[in-house]
Structures are given as structure tokens and as C-alpha cells.
Amino acid sequence: MHKEAEDDYAYLSNLLQEFTSIPNIDKAWLFGSPGLQLQGMFAVSQPDLLTNRRRTSIMSCNILKERDSSVKFLWAPFPIEMSGVSLIVPSPSGSKLLVVRNSENEGPCCFQIWSSSRMEKEFLIPQSLHGSVYNDGWFEGVSWNMNELCIAYVAEEPSPAKPTFNGLGGYKIGGCADKDSGYWKCQGDWEEDWGETYVGKRQPALFVIDINSGEVQEVKGIDKSLSIGQVVWAPFTEGSEQYLVFVGWSSKPRKLGIKYCSNRPCALYAVRVRALHHESKSNEPVLQSTEEFHALNLTQTISSAFFPRFSPDGKFLVFLSARSAVDSGVHNATNSLHRIDWPTDGKPFQSSKIYDIIPVVTCAEDGCFPGLYCTTIHSNPWLSDNCTMIISSIWHSSEVLISVNVLSGEILHISPADSNFSWNLLTMDGNNIVAISSSPVDVAQIKYGMAIEKETNTTTWSWSNISSPIFRSSDKVRSLLSCLQCSILRISVKDAHDGQTKGATKPFEAIFVSSKTNSKIEFDPLIVILHGGPQDVSLSYFSKYYAFLSSVGYSLLIVNYRGSLGFGEEALQSLPENVGSQDVNDVLSAIDHVINLGLASPSKITVMGISHGGFLTTHLIGQAPDKFVAAAAINPVCNLALMIGTTDIPDWCYVEACGTKARNCFTEPPSPEDLTLFYRKSPISHVSKVKAPTLFLLGAQDVRVPNFDGLQYGRALKEKGVDVKIIMFENDVHALKRPQSDFESFLNIGVWFNKYCKYGASESQESKD
């Protein structure tokens, strides 16, 4: 390695470490009881590069509310590490805490029940009952019942028995234990999984544990073709029947990749759980069989229903729907919000009327609500009126907080408007809100929001900063960030034509980050950053890795091209069938826009992106070969004709290349005409024109865009003499989110771009050494 490059690695790695050490808050809970101080518990994580895992800890605080309505958080002096913990779930009253520890070596799953002073119970659940408890944020579901005697949860179903033979090949009837010597097990039947990040994981199934006896039963009456997730207990009164409500995804006719894909059909189901006694009696189990009760489909008239949430008074069941995605075939789209009025006797039925609370917004007027775009709904999002929810939703290039009245459908933007910050709900404190706010140049800050009623019967929200040691960064990081600025740019569409919908012709956006001292005489080099999806979005929150790149002398142009989430359904649906042209033109328009504004130089432009962002990156360096001095592609889609036969989402290839009309074509082998179209829409068709030195960052375990795509494109570039560097992360998947992968990726991006933007291309021959 050249001395200059070696010095670069040393300096950049030390600086990157200062950025990556800033923790994240993953979850928060507040606990209070009459006459006692309110207490907070925050789950905090940060990367541990040595072990290549995320280190999780709990930070606690006392919360003081002053007479002047101000709030102070008094933090414990040190966090407590939660080593080996998979899930933490407090009971409804806050008097008990469930801690789940999944085994890493096929051992038993550990359930611990804690009180305020000690561990009360510990149960080891053997693999013969179920595997690991799901904690993925999608199938994940853990729910205490109201009397806090039972917990429903989602876990991997037990492994099926496999044929067993002795050393001479003799078959053993009944199989054997895993550790029986003298016998070996066959592979058994191949089992289909849900693709990316779920490879090797068994079907998610529903279980209930009695926390007095430790007895575990799988909930019966559920079709075995359903994958279960997001379970909650339905409201009940003493003596009434108890029901569980859950989301079910059908595996018929086959499972497709579900990670980042809300377009998989799903429904809400209710299943009766028989004879759950309200008081513990010796030798009498709390849970009895549910076998004779069959799950009811509550949402038969809608193709998608998930994130079920009951109102505190039990009158409403509210849920999110991605029916626009399911019905069109795009992997994410504009959400809708719906309500079922829960029966007063607690007995659900299949013909319940579904009310629309927030319909799909096709094209909003300027400044108006653009539609609902949620990645989750908080487990307890309710105000005390029992009909108002607080939701985090994407609004153009930012995430905002909105309040939604589930009876009237009224939507209010409650986080500060006209801001470059993004907001995310952490937890509720009665009618008050604890949230996180950040921007591309501002480290996250805890915010406390209080509603202020006005004489005009309107409500405004007052937000105060909460001092916290969690996001404390080094003096060097704070100094570098203080020199940066950001703005959100609106960019007009250049290729609008009469055949397009109104939403498809409206301006799109880009987030621009630059130095406050960026001179119109001497520009910083520009990195164009492109999100994947393409039905995804880059948000105006703090990214440690993007902040690192901007702190080492780069301006960032983070483009939300048409097809991104947050801009209405018409804009989003304009991209399928037009990938490789419309999205490419939008990015080129965004680059021209900042050049025309005098914010960047046309001579030092680089580009990077992941997945579909890598598709755009490799398209751009082929279609506009003289525009870019270097590129970095992370698990890029380079050849749809190659990807179609190896990916966990073959439907995506058809929808993006051929349009939504082709969403079901993946069930047949691609025709010669299909393969020709896939090739023509792909970056590989422009590879002969590429000049830009390109860095490829690939995950060896990626089943979304298998690394053959990037390798084929990279090898083609090498053959024509273009500088290429390929890094293969042997144990990582599509998102490259393991700590070492993240760190090494952005370190190499910084070094690669420095080489061609700051040191010139004179050393280009070294990349071939």
C-alpha cells in the first residue's frame, strides 16, 4: 500500500471510530405509580468491533416534573450491560419484567421474570418445544395478558424429526437424540424460508407460557401454512373468554423474501384461548388446550393488515395496511390505517366492518399531508382520550410525528414544521411524548413534548430538550459537526410528459450537506448518495457514517428520486417499468441543480449506493461516464437477467423492469423476451462505457442480490482496464450491518474517494496490484 494511502487509513479509521462509538437508543419505557417518582429505562446499543456484535445496555433515570411544567431527567451514573439478552418486555403494570435469552448453540431458550428487586422465576424452554423467540421487529411479538399470569409470544417451531441411521446404514425407527453416539442424521426435507436474514430460521409459530408453572403450549387452531407474528391479547373482563390477535402470512404457493417487503399478503386473525384462570391455584394450570378453537380471519376484505393495536379502553382495534403494495406488487408503498370496533362481549367475528381512518393518498397538494408511511407503530401510542394515536411517519425527506384521531380521521403534524430534523417516537408519558430528534449535522437529542390547549380549542405542542449522556460525542466530533450545514432541496422534473399522472410530475427532493465555509471558488468534492428499494427513502436524520464522510471534506447530495416513499402514491408508482431511465434522469437533474446553484463543481463528483442505489450507481457511471471520478457500489443490482434466477424476490425483477402488470410473472421461468428486457434495463448493458474507478462491497450471505451480480460487473470492468476493488464480507448479508462490515465499508469508501478526488488518479495502477 502506498504511504499516502496508509496514512489515510490510519487517520480515517481513528476518526470513524469516534463517530461509530456514538450510541443509539433502541427502545424506552417509563414506569410510575401513585405517590412515586416517574422512572425511565432506555435500551442503548453501540457497535463492538472486536466481537463484531452490537453491545446493548440499560440506562436508567428518575424523571422530575417541576411546578413550572419543566421536566428533568436525572440519569444513573453508569449504564448496565445486558449481555446475551434478546428481548426485554415489561408487564402492563410495570411491576414485572420479562427477559428472554435465546441460545446460540441449539440450547434451551431462557425466560426470566424479574420483580423490582430480584429474579422471581427462570424457565428453560427446550428445543423440542420451540426454537429461538423472534426478535426481528417484524414477526416479533411478545404480549402479557392483563392479569400478568400468561405471556404470548412468537418463536421458531421445533425442528422436524430427521431420518437416522447407524454406522452401517441401518435405519433407526423413532430417530435419536442429537448426542447419541453411533448414529447419524440425514439432512431431511429442504424447508423454504422467508429469504434475506431469515435463511435457516424455522416457521414462526405462536406460544403461550404460564409464568407461575413455566408450562408452555403452542396455540392450536391455526393453519400450519401461516407464519405468525405481532401477537397481542385482546381486551377481556373477568369471567369472559380470552382471545389472541395476531398477524398471519400465508406461505402458499411459496415464500418470497419478506425483509424490507411489506407487499406480502397478510391478515389479522383472532384465536380463542380456553380457560385462562385469573388466579393461580396449586396444581391447576393457567393455560389449557386451545385445540378445538379455530382462528378467525378478521380482515378478509383487505389484502394486508398488520401492527394491531387495541385502544386502552378496548373499544377499537386499529391496524396498518400495505394493500397498495400488495395489490400493485411494489415492495413498499403508501400505507393506510383502519379500525375495527371490538365487540362489547369480547367475541370477535369474521364479518366485522373495517373503517378507513387514513386512506391511501395519491397526490397531495403542496404543504399537505402526503400519505402515511410507517415502519412501525409503537406498542402504546395512545393519548388518554382513548381515540388519539401518536405515530412516526415519513413526510417527504423527513420523519415527523403526527396525531391521528381514529374516529374522525383528523391528522395533525405535531413535531416542529419547517425543519430539517427528523423525529421518532420513543415512548408516551400519559398525554406527553418522549421522542428523538436529529438532523444530518446534529447528533440525536431526546425531546419531551407537552400538549398546550388554546382558547380556540386547538392544540399546539411545546418541545423541550432533555439533557442526556447517551448521545455524548467527542470534542473532535462536535467541532467537525459545528462546521457543517444541511438543507432540503426541491428539484423540478425535467422529463415530464402528458401521459404521466400529476404526482409523477411534482418536484422530488434531495438532502444537501456541506461545509459552512464551502467556497464557490474552491468546492469540496461531491458524493451523490442513493438509497435502495427503490421504494424506500433517505431521511434527514443523523447518520454516523454520512456525518463521517461530510466531516472529511465532502459535500453530500442524498437524492430521493421519484419512486421514493413519502411523496404520495402517484409519484411512487411512476417508477416501475421506468427503472434505469426515470430514476437515472432524476439523479442527473439533482446533480445539475446543485451545480447551477453554485454549490458543487462538475469536476469532482463521486456516486455511491446500496442495492437499487447500487443499480443506479452502476447505471450512472455507464450512462454518464464522464461525469463521475469514482464510485462505490454496495451489493448492487447489476444484471436483472442474472438476478432473476437466484434472488429471494424474483417478483421485484418483473415489477421494476416490466411494471406492476407483471407482478405474478415470476411463477413461470423467464422467457427469452423477458431475459432480453432484463438485460436492456440493467447496468451491465452499459458496462463497456464505464471509466470511473469502482469499489464493490459485497455480502457473501446475501440472498436478496446474490454477490454474483456485483462480481460479474466488477470482473467486466477489470477486463477493460478500469480500476476496481472488491471486498467480500464472508459472514454478512444484504444490508452489511454487522459492525465490522459497516466500519470497513465506510472506511474504504473514504479512502477510495480520497484517492481519486484529493490525490488524483496518478496512483490508479496500485488498485491492480
C-alpha positions, -999 to 999 in steps of 0.1 A, spaced: 0 0 0 13 35 -9 24 56 21 -3 82 14 -30 56 13 -16 40 45 -17 74 63 -52 79 50 -63 45 65 -48 54 99 -63 89 101 -97 80 87 -101 48 109 -94 68 140 -119 94 131 -145 69 120 -142 51 154 -151 84 171 -183 86 151 -193 50 154 -189 49 192 -219 73 195 -247 50 209 -283 46 196 -315 44 217 -334 14 206 -364 14 230 -376 33 261 -401 26 289 -415 48 316 -426 34 350 -447 52 376 -471 46 403 -492 69 426 -470 88 450 -438 76 435 -413 93 412 -416 85 375 -387 64 363 -373 58 328 -354 28 313 -336 32 280 -322 4 259 -290 17 243 -268 0 218 -234 6 202 -211 -15 179 -185 -37 195 -159 -40 167 -138 -67 184 -167 -92 188 -185 -79 156 -218 -75 176 -239 -48 190 -234 -42 227 -267 -35 245 -271 -18 278 -298 -2 300 -296 34 311 -320 44 339 -332 78 351 -356 95 375 -379 120 360 -388 151 379 -417 173 369 -414 209 383 -442 232 391 -434 254 361 -441 223 339 -404 218 331 -391 183 332 -357 170 343 -342 135 337 -317 126 365 -296 99 349 -279 70 367 -241 74 367 -235 43 346 -254 21 322 -257 -17 329 -248 -40 301 -274 -66 291 -251 -94 278 -269 -122 259 -303 -106 262 -326 -110 232 -358 -92 244 -369 -71 273 -407 -67 278 -423 -50 309 -457 -61 321 -487 -37 317 -485 -26 353 -447 -22 352 -443 -45 382 -427 -74 363 -401 -76 336 -397 -104 311 -361 -110 299 -356 -135 271 -322 -150 262 -321 -170 230 -294 -197 229 -267 -196 202 -259 -233 201 -293 -251 199 -296 -250 237 -328 -241 256 -343 -207 254 -342 -189 288 -372 -169 301 -367 -148 333 -394 -130 352 -380 -101 373 -396 -80 400 -383 -46 412 -358 -63 435 -349 -98 421 -354 -125 396 -386 -143 406 -387 -171 380 -365 -187 354 -376 -212 328 -355 -231 303 -376 -240 272 -361 -269 253 -357 -270 216 -382 -299 215 -409 -273 224 -396 -244 202 -365 -227 189 -355 -191 194 -380 -164 202 -384 -140 172 -369 -105 180 -366 -92 144 -392 -63 146 -415 -79 121 -426 -114 131 -416 -104 166 -445 -104 191 -445 -107 229 -476 -98 249 -485 -101 286 -522 -107 293 -539 -82 316 -537 -102 348 -500 -108 341 -501 -145 345 -495 -155 309 -473 -143 281 -480 -149 244 -450 -149 221 -437 -159 186 -409 -184 183 -395 -208 158 -414 -241 157 -394 -271 167 -373 -289 141 -389 -318 124 -376 -353 130 -349 -364 106 -342 -400 93 -315 -416 115 -290 -443 106 -263 -462 124 -228 -465 111 -236 -495 89 -265 -476 73 -293 -493 93 -324 -472 98 -333 -463 134 -371 -461 140 -381 -431 161 -348 -412 155 -324 -405 182 -311 -376 204 -286 -352 189 -258 -365 210 -264 -402 206 -232 -418 195 -231 -444 168 -258 -427 148 -260 -400 121 -289 -379 109 -299 -372 73 -305 -337 60 -342 -343 58 -365 -323 35 -355 -288 25 -376 -261 41 -385 -229 24 -378 -197 44 -386 -160 42 -354 -152 25 -329 -124 34 -320 -125 71 -343 -155 77 -322 -182 60 -322 -212 82 -349 -199 106 -379 -221 111 -415 -211 107 -427 -186 133 -454 -201 155 -475 -189 184 -469 -200 220 -482 -191 255 -463 -196 288 -478 -197 322 -454 -177 343 -463 -195 375 -457 -231 364 -435 -224 334 -458 -246 313 -456 -238 275 -481 -247 249 -483 -240 212 -516 -222 204 -538 -246 184 -564 -239 158 -541 -220 135 -535 -232 99 -499 -246 96 -494 -227 63 -494 -194 83 -463 -177 96 -473 -159 128 -462 -125 141 -471 -94 161 -494 -111 187 -514 -91 212 -540 -101 238 -575 -89 231 -593 -70 259 -613 -91 283 -633 -88 315 -633 -112 345 -650 -145 335 -650 -138 298 -632 -157 271 -597 -146 261 -586 -141 226 -552 -136 209 -550 -113 179 -520 -119 155 -508 -113 120 -506 -143 97 -487 -145 64 -495 -174 41 -467 -195 27 -489 -206 -2 -479 -210 -30 -444 -203 -18 -425 -180 5 -408 -149 -10 -383 -126 7 -401 -106 34 -374 -84 48 -380 -48 35 -410 -61 17 -444 -50 30 -461 -63 -1 -466 -99 12 -503 -106 18 -512 -109 54 -543 -107 76 -553 -102 112 -566 -134 130 -582 -140 164 -580 -173 182 -597 -181 214 -575 -193 243 -595 -216 266 -598 -215 304 -571 -190 314 -578 -187 351 -574 -154 368 -559 -166 400 -531 -191 405 -543 -223 421 -520 -250 432 -516 -279 408 -540 -263 383 -525 -250 351 -533 -215 340 -533 -225 303 -555 -252 289 -558 -266 254 -570 -244 225 -572 -272 200 -610 -271 194 -610 -234 185 -601 -222 150 -585 -189 142 -609 -163 127 -597 -141 98 -608 -106 109 -597 -88 77 -609 -109 48 -619 -78 27 -584 -63 27 -552 -78 13 -529 -66 41 -532 -60 78 -505 -57 104 -494 -39 136 -526 -45 155 -532 -20 184 -561 -20 208 -572 13 223 -567 15 261 -605 12 267 -607 -19 245 -633 -4 221 -611 -3 190 -587 -25 171 -566 -3 149 -542 -17 123 -519 -6 94 -523 -19 59 -499 -21 29 -527 -30 5 -513 -6 -21 -480 -25 -21 -498 -59 -21 -522 -50 -49 -496 -34 -72 -466 -56 -65 -442 -29 -55 -423 -38 -24 -434 -8 -3 -460 18 -10 -483 43 7 -499 28 39 -535 31 50 -548 30 86 -580 11 96 -603 4 126 -625 -24 137 -649 -17 165 -643 -45 190 -674 -63 202 -685 -54 237 -688 -90 247 -652 -96 236 -662 -122 210 -648 -113 175 -664 -124 143 -652 -125 107 -677 -101 92 -666 -71 114 -669 -39 95 -635 -23 86 -634 15 88 -609 36 69 -591 61 92 -564 72 68 -569 62 31 -540 60 6 -531 95 -5 -524 95 -43 -512 131 -48 -512 157 -21 -513 195 -26 -481 213 -17 -477 215 21 -504 190 28 -502 155 43 -485 133 17 -498 100 30 -490 75 57 -456 58 56 -448 39 88 -421 14 95 -437 5 129 -464 17 153 -454 20 190 -469 -7 213 -486 20 233 -493 51 211 -524 64 228 -534 96 244 -558 95 274 -589 102 253 -586 66 240 -590 76 204 -559 96 195 -527 78 184 -492 93 181 -474 79 150 -440 84 134 -445 88 96 -423 98 67 -432 132 52 -411 138 21 -374 137 32 -381 138 69 -398 116 95 -423 135 116 -447 129 145 -484 131 137 -515 126 159 -544 107 144 -579 106 157 -592 71 149 -628 82 150 -627 114 129 -596 107 109 -582 141 118 -544 142 113 -522 169 129 -485 174 123 -472 178 159 -434 179 156 -420 213 146 -427 221 110 -403 238 85 -374 219 100 -346 198 85 -348 175 115 -364 140 116 -384 128 147 -392 94 161 -415 84 189 -397 67 218 -425 63 244 -455 80 259 -458 96 293 -496 98 296 -505 127 273 -469 137 269 -443 124 244 -407 113 247 -391 114 213 -358 115 194 -349 143 171 -318 147 148 -306 160 115 -277 151 92 -255 175 111 -270 173 146 -265 143 168 -297 129 182 -314 147 211 -341 134 235 -372 157 233 -401 160 257 -434 172 242 -464 186 261 -497 195 245 -509 231 252 -546 237 248 -555 271 234 -587 292 239 -596 285 202 -599 247 211 -568 240 191 -538 222 205 -501 230 200 -471 211 212 -443 225 233 -410 207 229 -381 209 254 -346 194 252 -337 167 277 -301 166 288 -287 131 283 -253 114 285 -263 88 259 -255 108 227 -224 125 241 -198 127 214 -161 136 215 -149 172 213 -135 165 179 -168 152 165 -187 182 179 -162 205 164 -164 189 130 -202 189 130 -204 225 140 -187 233 107 -214 216 86 -248 227 74 -277 210 56 -308 218 36 -335 200 17 -337 209 -19 -368 207 -42 -359 197 -77 -382 201 -107 -388 171 -130 -372 175 -164 -388 147 -184 -425 153 -175 -449 145 -203 -486 144 -209 -491 107 -202 -479 110 -166 -500 114 -135 -500 147 -117 -480 132 -88 -453 119 -112 -446 154 -124 -443 171 -90 -408 180 -77 -387 155 -59 -362 162 -31 -325 159 -22 -308 165 11 -276 186 7 -249 186 33 -219 208 30 -193 228 49 -203 262 61 -171 275 45 -177 258 12 -164 284 -13 -177 290 -48 -141 292 -59 -128 260 -43 -156 234 -40 -154 203 -18 -158 171 -38 -194 159 -40 -207 124 -31 -240 115 -46 -258 90 -22 -286 68 -35 -310 47 -14 -321 12 -22 -356 -1 -26 -363 17 -49 -395 21 -27 -375 34 2 -363 69 13 -333 87 27 -344 106 58 -329 138 73 -317 121 105 -282 118 119 -262 91 102 -228 85 118 -214 72 85 -226 101 64 -215 126 90 -181 110 89 -179 114 51 -190 150 53 -166 157 81 -136 147 60 -142 172 33 -171 161 11 -204 176 3 -233 151 2 -262 151 -22 -286 125 -9 -313 121 -36 -349 110 -31 -357 103 -67 -393 98 -79 -404 64 -66 -392 71 -31 -416 68 -1 -431 99 14 -443 118 -17 -477 102 -25 -487 71 -43 -487 85 -79 -451 96 -76 -441 62 -62 -459 42 -88 -444 62 -116 -411 43 -113 -420 6 -121 -412 -2 -157 -391 30 -159 -361 20 -138 -327 28 -153 -342 58 -171 -365 79 -149 -345 74 -117 -312 79 -135 -325 112 -151 -337 124 -116 -303 119 -102 -286 137 -131 -311 165 -126 -303 168 -89 -265 170 -97 -272 197 -123 -293 215 -98 -266 219 -72 -240 228 -99 -263 255 -112 -268 268 -77 -231 272 -73 -229 245 -46 -207 220 -63 -181 216 -91 -188 194 -121 -152 181 -120 -152 162 -86 -183 141 -84 -185 106 -70 -215 84 -65 -224 55 -41 -255 34 -33 -267 1 -19 -290 -24 -36 -312 -4 -60 -289 25 -51 -261 3 -64 -282 -3 -95 -284 34 -101 -247 39 -92 -236 14 -119 -261 28 -144 -249 63 -139 -212 55 -144 -222 37 -176 -248 62 -190 -228 94 -179 -192 80 -180 -175 114 -180 -195 128 -150 -180 107 -122 -144 104 -110 -151 74 -87 -180 51 -75 -188 27 -47 -215 1 -51 -228 -19 -21 -245 -52 -31 -256 -36 -63 -282 -49 -88 -261 -50 -120 -278 -77 -141 -315 -84 -137 -312 -114 -161 -287 -130 -137 -306 -120 -105 -340 -133 -115 -329 -170 -110 -310 -165 -77 -328 -139 -57 -354 -143 -29 -375 -116 -46 -380 -126 -83 -412 -107 -83 -392 -75 -78 -373 -80 -110 -405 -83 -130 -423 -53 -114 -394 -29 -117 -385 -39 -152 -419 -47 -167 -444 -27 -145 -470 -38 -120 -489 -57 -146 -461 -83 -144 -462 -88 -107 -472 -125 -109 -450 -135 -138 -423 -148 -115 -442 -181 -111 -430 -191 -146 -395 -194 -159 -384 -162 -177 -389 -162 -214 -361 -152 -239 -380 -119 -243 -381 -114 -205 -343 -120 -203 -336 -96 -231 -357 -69 -214 -340 -76 -181 -306 -72 -197 -316 -40 -215 -328 -24 -182 -297 -34 -164 -264 -15 -158 -245 -44 -174 -258 -32 -208 -237 0 -204 -206 -16 -188 -185 -10 -219 -187 28 -215 -176 29 -178 -145 49 -169 -149 56 -132 -128 35 -107 -153 15 -88 -153 -1 -53 -176 -31 -47 -187 -40 -12 -205 -74 -13 -221 -97 13 -213 -134 8 -245 -144 25 -267 -120 5 -298 -138 -9 -315 -106 -19 -289 -96 -45 -265 -125 -46 -229 -114 -50 -226 -129 -85 -243 -97 -98 -215 -74 -84 -188 -99 -93 -199 -102 -129 -199 -64 -133 -166 -59 -115 -149 -85 -135 -161 -70 -167 -147 -36 -156 -114 -52 -148 -112 -68 -182 -115 -34 -199 -88 -18 -176 -110 2 -152 -97 3 -116 -117 -20 -94 -116 -30 -58 -138 -58 -44 -143 -65 -7 -163 -96 2 -178 -98 37 -180 -136 42 -205 -136 71 -227 -107 62 -260 -103 43 -276 -77 20 -275 -46 43 -239 -52 55 -250 -41 90 -226 -62 112 -203 -37 130 -171 -47 113 -187 -46 78 -202 -12 84 -169 1 97 -147 -14 69 -172 -4 42 -172 33 50 -135 34 58 -128 20 24 -153 44 7 -135 73 24 -100 61 13 -113 52 -23 -129 86 -28 -99 104 -13 -76 86 -38 -95 99 -69 -108 132 -56 -79 145 -35 -48 127 -46 -56 124 -82 -56 93 -103 -18 91 -107 -18 61 -83 -46 43 -102 -23 14 -112 -20 4 -75 -56 -9 -74 -45 -36 -98 -16 -48 -76 
